[in-house]
Each structure stands twice: as C-alpha cells, then as structure tokens.
Amino acid sequence: MPFPIKEVRATYPALSDGYAYLDGAAGTQTPRPVIDAIATAYRTGIGNVGGAFPASHRSDAIVAACRAAVADLVGGDPGGVILGPNMTTLTYRLARAIAGPGDEVVLSRLDHDANVRPWTQVGATVRWAEVDPVTGELPVEQYAELINERTRVVAVTAASNILGTRPDVPAIAELAHRAGALMYVDGVHATPHGPVDMRALGADFYATSAYKWSGPHIGAVVADPALLETIRPDKLASSADTVPERFETGTAAFADLDGVTAAVDHLAAMVPGTGNRRERLLASMSAAEEHETALFSVLTGELETMPHVTLYGKPARRTATVYFNVAGHTPRQVAEHLAKRGVNVWNGHNYAWELTGVLGIRDTGGAVRAGLVHYNDRSDVDRLLEGVARLA
C-alpha cells in the first residue's frame, strides 16, 4: 500500500502556505491533532500535579499518558521516561549525575554538540571516536581501542543531524557493555525517520525531542527505571525523590505534554493498522521511512549530477538528510535564494560542531541542509532541485 501522503499533508495546517518545508531536521511542523490537544488542555483547565482537585488530577493523567506514549514510540518503559524542556537540558542534567573526574567518556565527532559538550564539561577524561570525512561513516572498530575498564559512558548518535549517517549503535553498545560502560544514545535525529527500538540498539539512555516528530518543544530521555534508581542528580530538598520525577526540575508544561501524546498517536495513525499503539507505530514509521527513502533517492540522485554542487558524506545507512554546498555561493546565499522560491532549508554548522570541523567547513559557513520528513512530497523535492539548478 502506498504511503498516503495527501492525507498526511492535509493534517498539517502550516503546509497550506505553499512553502516546501525541507527544514524538518531543525524541527517539524505540527499537525491539527497536536494543536487541538494543547488547546483543549488549556480550555479544560489544568493545575500542578499531586493536588486534591480535578484540574490537578487532569495534569496527573496528562503526565502519565505522555510517559506511556514516549515509551511506545521508542520501545522503552513508561516508568523510565524523563520529561523536560529539551534534550540538551536533560543531557546536561544527566551528564552531571552520571560522570565526573576519574571517569572516562567516549564521544564521537559525528554527534550533535548536545551529546558532546555536556560530557566534556563534567571533568571526565574524553576519548574521541573519529569520522571518515569522505564517507561520513563512524567506524566501529576504533571503539575496541577507546573503551576500557575506566569508561563510564559511551555517548553516540543514532543518526547524524547533517549527514544522516546511522552508525552501528548495537555493535558499539556491545563493546561498551562488555566493559561495564553505559550507552547514552542521542536519538533526536533518528526518531522521526523510522521505527525505534532502544533495547535493540543497546541504549541504556535514549534521548529524543518531540518537536522533531510533529510534537511541541518537549524533550525526553528514556532509561530502565532500575538504572535510574542508582543515579542521584542534584535536586531541591523539597521535590520528589521518586523515579523518574527526581530528574525533572520545576513545573512541567502540562498542555505541551498532552501535545506529545497526540503527536505519538498521530504518527501511529499515518497508515491504517491494527494492534496496540506500539505495533501501529512500528508499521506506520516503517511506511514513512520507505516514503522518505524513495524521495531521497530522487533528491540525491539529481544533486549528484550537478557539477556545481558538492555533497558531503555518502554513508551506507542514513536518514533522508543531505548536506551540500554550491560553487560560487555561500550557504546563506543558497538558503536565501531558495527561500525566495518558496523552499525552506537550513545553512551553517547546525550544531554539528565537531563534524563540520572534520569536514573543514565549520569556519567557512558550513553548508546547506535539506531534510525530508514524512509530510514532504515530490513537489517539495522538485522545487529544491529547480532552485539549486538555477545557481549554476
């Protein structure tokens, strides 16, 4: 059955403005069910959690439903879903609680800076996994030399946010676990592009951001509750010491959490299916991945034929994300040219600070990034290709 792209697009009000939204790697648009869920939460009335009155009970239910939804999306345990304003904030919080002086952490040059800088700033010794600058691959073999009995954490991305590279996370996790180290997997860029099974990845911690998969600006880190019980983050003396609540500071954005649940339900319903929500998510996200892959083959196939275009990376397994430069034009000029033609793309380093350094373009403006998600169609791709062709 073909992916129902027209029906999916119709659920996104923002797409009616006529632009080709190829900026999904920086954040997706929001479908109507998510907008309605957030508005309904505010209209109905919500209070802080733990109270004796109905508005508080509604917030209690919203939080529980959100944890269950995120767990279904990534294959985790609702009791181990930590919620917060964004992945970066949560990663800083967990890094300080997990590692410190005397530990070693293994990081990769492939990662978004949000899974790099928090770990470099805790006082641990850092060991680096290097990227092949031509292919954009992260060779697994080097981890056997990098990981040892002093390694506390191996932090690695499930997909590069600029090249789309999907490293062999399960193989890296096997080496980490053999040495007794923890695996912290940044799934922010990977989650929107296909089914996720954090256990199959070998992730002890799996981080994701709802605004990358049609939800509001909420971050989550998912772990085994038993593992979280062994970790003591800094917290207010008066706040809950239970798991996962002790990792969550301040009052939550309850209406947005309702939007997260609606986003997961939306993803599960993109294609007709049966079974529980987890089963429907696996089927729906697999169909979305096939749709994106087909469009991406057209996009990269055409860009490769343009002599004035330089493409970065050619990993064997990747998300539908392309990073390129155009001869005679800065990345910003390309983005501005495309914006005038109704195409949204990003330019710059896109927080891939280490990787753009490896590619030798961090200090020269980076490159142009176009990212496909499930609501993109062939017309979006064709408009981008026509715009880039005109820059020759």
C-alpha positions in Angstrom: 0.0 0.0 0.0 1.5 3.4 -1.0 2.1 5.9 1.8 -1.0 8.2 2.0 1.0 11.4 1.5 -2.0 13.6 0.5 -4.0 12.6 3.6 -0.9 13.1 5.9 -0.2 16.5 4.5 -3.8 17.6 4.9 -3.4 17.2 8.7 -0.7 19.9 8.8 -2.2 23.4 8.6 1.2 25.2 8.1 1.7 23.4 4.8 -1.1 25.4 3.3 1.2 28.5 3.0 2.7 27.0 -0.2 6.3 26.6 1.1 8.3 23.4 0.7 9.2 22.7 4.3 12.6 20.9 3.9 13.8 22.1 7.2 12.4 19.2 9.2 15.9 18.3 10.6 15.7 21.5 12.6 12.0 21.0 13.7 8.9 19.7 12.1 5.5 21.4 11.6 2.6 20.5 13.9 -0.5 18.5 12.8 -4.0 19.5 13.8 -4.5 16.8 16.4 -1.5 18.1 18.4 -2.7 21.7 18.1 -6.1 20.7 19.3 -4.8 18.6 22.2 -2.8 21.5 23.5 -5.7 24.0 23.1 -8.1 21.6 24.8 -5.8 21.1 27.8 -5.8 24.9 28.3 -9.5 25.2 27.7 -10.4 22.4 30.1 -8.3 23.7 33.0 -5.1 22.1 34.4 -3.3 22.6 37.7 0.0 21.4 39.1 0.3 17.7 39.8 -0.4 16.0 43.1 -3.3 18.1 44.2 -6.7 17.1 45.6 -8.8 18.8 42.9 -9.9 17.8 39.3 -7.6 20.2 37.4 -4.6 18.7 39.2 -5.9 15.1 38.5 -6.1 16.1 34.8 -2.4 17.0 34.9 -1.5 13.8 36.7 -3.2 11.9 33.8 -1.6 14.0 31.2 1.9 13.3 32.6 1.2 9.5 32.8 -0.2 9.4 29.3 2.8 11.3 27.9 5.3 8.9 29.6 3.4 5.9 28.1 3.3 7.5 24.6 7.0 8.2 24.5 7.8 4.7 25.8 5.7 3.2 23.0 7.5 5.4 20.4 11.0 4.2 21.4 10.3 0.8 22.9 11.0 1.8 26.5 9.4 1.6 29.9 7.0 4.4 30.9 8.4 4.4 34.4 11.8 5.4 33.0 10.7 8.4 30.8 12.2 11.6 32.0 10.5 14.7 30.6 11.9 18.2 30.2 12.1 21.3 28.1 14.6 19.8 25.6 17.2 17.1 25.0 20.1 19.5 25.7 18.9 20.5 29.1 18.2 16.9 30.1 21.6 15.7 28.8 23.4 18.3 30.8 21.5 17.2 33.9 22.2 13.5 33.4 25.9 14.0 32.4 26.5 15.8 35.7 24.8 13.0 37.6 26.5 10.1 35.8 30.1 11.0 35.1 32.8 13.1 36.7 36.6 13.3 37.5 38.2 9.9 37.4 35.9 8.6 34.8 36.4 8.3 31.1 33.8 9.1 28.5 33.9 8.1 24.8 32.4 10.7 22.4 32.2 10.8 18.7 32.9 13.6 16.2 29.7 12.6 14.4 27.4 13.9 17.1 25.4 17.0 17.6 27.0 19.2 20.2 24.2 18.5 22.6 25.7 15.0 23.0 29.2 16.2 23.2 29.6 19.4 25.3 27.7 18.2 28.3 30.1 15.3 28.6 33.3 17.3 28.1 32.3 19.7 30.9 31.9 17.2 33.8 35.7 16.8 34.4 36.0 13.3 33.0 38.7 12.2 30.6 37.4 12.4 27.0 38.4 9.9 24.3 37.3 10.6 20.7 35.8 8.3 18.0 36.7 9.7 14.7 34.6 10.1 11.5 35.7 9.2 8.0 35.5 12.7 6.3 34.8 11.2 2.9 32.1 8.7 3.6 30.7 10.2 6.8 30.9 6.8 8.5 31.8 6.2 12.1 33.9 3.0 12.1 33.0 0.6 14.9 36.5 -1.0 15.1 38.0 2.0 16.8 35.8 1.6 19.8 37.6 -1.5 20.8 40.7 0.7 21.5 38.8 3.6 23.0 36.7 1.7 25.6 38.3 0.3 28.7 37.5 -0.5 32.4 37.6 3.2 33.3 35.0 4.1 30.7 31.8 5.3 32.4 29.8 6.4 29.4 29.8 6.0 25.6 27.8 8.7 24.1 26.9 8.4 20.4 24.2 9.5 18.0 21.7 7.1 16.3 21.8 9.4 13.2 23.9 12.4 12.2 21.8 15.6 12.1 23.6 16.8 9.0 24.9 13.8 7.1 22.1 11.4 8.2 24.7 8.7 9.0 23.3 5.8 11.0 26.3 4.3 12.8 26.2 0.7 14.0 25.0 1.6 17.5 24.3 -2.1 18.6 27.9 -3.1 17.8 29.2 -0.1 19.8 26.9 -0.9 22.7 28.1 -4.4 22.8 31.7 -3.2 23.3 30.5 -0.7 25.9 28.5 -3.1 27.9 31.3 -5.7 27.8 33.5 -3.1 29.6 30.7 -2.2 32.0 30.1 1.2 30.5 26.7 2.9 29.9 25.4 3.8 26.4 23.9 7.2 26.0 22.2 7.4 22.6 21.1 10.7 21.0 18.0 9.7 19.1 16.9 13.2 18.3 17.5 13.0 14.6 16.9 9.3 14.2 13.4 9.1 15.8 11.5 10.9 13.1 12.8 8.8 10.3 11.7 5.2 11.1 10.8 2.7 13.8 12.9 2.9 17.0 13.7 0.0 19.4 16.0 1.4 22.1 16.6 -2.1 23.5 17.7 -3.5 20.2 20.1 -0.5 19.9 21.6 -1.4 23.3 20.8 2.1 24.6 20.8 2.5 28.4 19.6 6.0 27.8 17.8 7.1 24.7 17.2 10.9 24.2 14.6 12.3 21.8 12.8 15.6 21.1 9.1 15.8 20.3 9.4 18.8 18.1 11.4 16.8 15.6 8.5 14.3 15.2 5.5 16.7 14.9 5.1 17.4 18.6 5.7 20.5 20.8 9.0 21.6 22.2 9.5 18.9 24.8 12.5 16.6 25.3 12.7 13.2 26.8 15.3 10.7 27.9 14.2 7.1 28.4 16.0 4.6 30.6 15.3 1.5 32.7 13.7 2.7 36.0 16.1 0.3 37.9 19.1 2.1 36.4 17.6 5.5 37.2 17.2 4.4 40.8 21.1 4.1 41.1 21.6 7.7 39.9 21.3 10.7 42.3 21.0 14.1 40.5 21.1 17.4 42.2 17.6 18.4 43.2 15.6 20.6 45.5 15.3 19.1 49.0 11.5 19.6 48.8 11.0 17.9 45.5 10.0 14.3 44.8 12.8 11.8 45.2 11.0 9.1 43.1 12.0 7.9 39.6 11.7 9.5 37.1 10.4 12.6 38.9 13.7 13.3 40.7 15.3 14.1 37.3 12.7 16.7 36.4 13.2 20.2 37.7 10.4 22.8 38.1 6.8 22.6 36.9 6.1 20.8 33.6 4.4 22.4 30.6 1.4 20.1 31.0 -0.5 21.2 27.9 2.5 20.6 25.8 2.8 17.1 27.3 -0.7 16.4 26.1 0.5 17.5 22.7 3.3 15.0 22.9 0.8 12.2 23.4 -1.2 13.5 20.5 1.9 13.5 18.3 2.7 9.9 19.0 -0.9 8.9 18.3 -0.7 10.9 15.0 2.4 9.0 14.0 0.8 5.7 14.8 -2.2 6.5 12.6 -0.5 7.7 9.4 -1.2 4.4 7.8 -4.2 2.0 8.5 -3.2 -0.6 11.1 -4.3 -2.9 13.9 -2.8 -3.9 17.2 -1.7 -1.8 20.1 -0.1 1.6 19.7 3.5 0.2 19.7 2.6 -2.2 16.9 0.9 0.5 14.9 3.8 2.8 15.4 6.3 0.3 14.0 4.1 -0.3 10.9 3.4 3.4 10.4 7.0 4.6 10.9 8.3 1.8 8.6 5.9 3.1 5.9 7.1 6.7 6.4 10.7 5.6 6.2 10.0 3.9 2.8 8.3 7.0 1.6 11.2 9.3 2.7 13.8 6.9 1.2 12.2 6.9 -2.2 12.0 10.7 -2.3 15.6 11.0 -1.0 16.9 8.8 -3.8 15.5 11.3 -6.3 16.9 14.3 -4.4 20.5 12.9 -4.0 20.4 11.3 -7.5 19.8 14.7 -9.1 22.1 16.7 -6.9 24.9 14.3 -7.7 24.6 15.1 -11.4 25.0 18.9 -10.8 28.7 19.8 -11.3 28.3 23.0 -9.2 27.1 21.0 -6.2 29.4 19.4 -3.5 27.7 16.7 -1.4 29.1 15.8 2.0 29.2 12.2 3.1 27.9 9.0 1.5 27.1 6.7 4.4 25.7 3.3 3.6 22.8 3.7 6.1 21.3 7.2 6.5 18.2 9.2 7.1 16.8 11.4 4.4 19.1 14.3 5.1 21.5 15.9 2.7 24.3 18.4 3.3 25.8 20.3 0.4 27.5 23.4 -0.9 27.0 25.3 -4.2 30.1 26.7 -6.1 30.2 30.4 -6.1 27.6 30.9 -3.4 27.8 30.9 0.4 25.5 28.6 2.2 23.5 31.6 3.4 23.1 32.9 -0.1 21.8 29.5 -1.3 19.3 29.4 1.6 18.1 32.9 0.8 17.8 32.1 -2.9 15.7 29.0 -2.1 13.6 30.9 0.4 12.6 33.3 -2.4 11.5 30.3 -4.4 9.3 29.0 -1.5 11.8 26.4 -0.2 12.9 26.3 3.5 16.3 24.9 4.1 19.0 25.5 6.8 22.5 26.7 6.5 25.5 26.7 8.8 27.0 24.2 11.2 23.6 23.1 12.6 25.3 22.4 15.9 27.3 19.6 14.4 30.4 21.5 15.7 32.9 18.6 15.7 31.7 17.1 12.4 31.8 20.4 10.4 35.3 20.8 11.8 36.3 17.4 10.5 34.8 18.3 7.1 36.8 21.5 7.1 33.8 23.8 6.7 32.9 24.9 10.2 34.7 28.2 9.9 33.6 29.0 6.4 29.9 29.0 6.9 29.2 25.2 7.0 26.8 24.1 4.3 23.2 23.8 3.2 21.0 21.2 4.9 17.8 19.8 3.4 15.9 17.2 5.4 12.9 15.2 4.3 10.2 14.0 6.8 7.0 12.1 6.3 4.9 15.1 5.1 7.2 16.0 2.3 6.2 15.1 -1.3 7.8 15.0 -4.7 6.8 18.6 -5.4 8.9 19.8 -2.5 11.9 17.9 -3.9 11.4 19.1 -7.4 11.2 22.7 -6.2 14.5 22.4 -4.3 16.2 20.8 -7.3 15.0 23.5 -9.7 16.2 26.2 -7.4 19.7 24.7 -7.0 20.0 24.1 -10.7 19.4 27.8 -11.4 22.5 28.6 -9.3 24.8 27.0 -11.9 
